[in-house]
Amino acid sequence: MLDCMLSICLADGEVDELEIEMMASAYAEIMDQPADLSLLRGLAQGRYQEFIDAGAAAVGPFEQLIARLESERALLDDNAREMILESAFRVACADGVIEDSEDRQLRSIAKSLDINEGVLELEILQFQRELAANGLEPSL
């Protein structure tokens, strides 16, 4: 779950404080225990360094994550797979916009977890409705 959230943070090439706070919130809600913000910041910085170090490597940290999700999918029940996607989705929405790179990663995560793309589409539409209800311009 944390790996997915960290990957979504880096989808746009940076990690911002809103994303860290959303990771902490999602973690606390799902795991029923508070997350250590300084630990999450450290994990995010470590993942960012991996992202930078990978550079043009054929298999970067996100590709490794997708391969691991696919290989471990059979070990996860429906609820666990949905929690992983939901946590990544929350981080993607933290700044009020789902960037193209975040959208692609969310779709890859859903596919690797064998979650129907329609489920993700419903989440995105709900997010757009909430933005519109708050007078904000939905954007993807």
RASUL-V401306 format. One record per run of one state. SS is the DSSP state (@ for helix, = for strand, . for the rest). FROM is the first residue (numbers start at 0). TO is the last residue. If there is no record, write none. Layout:
SS|FROM|TO, SS|FROM|TO
This chain:
.|0|0, @|1|9, .|10|15, @|16|30, .|31|35, @|36|53, .|54|59, @|60|74, .|75|76, @|77|92, .|93|98, @|99|111, .|112|115, @|116|132, .|133|139
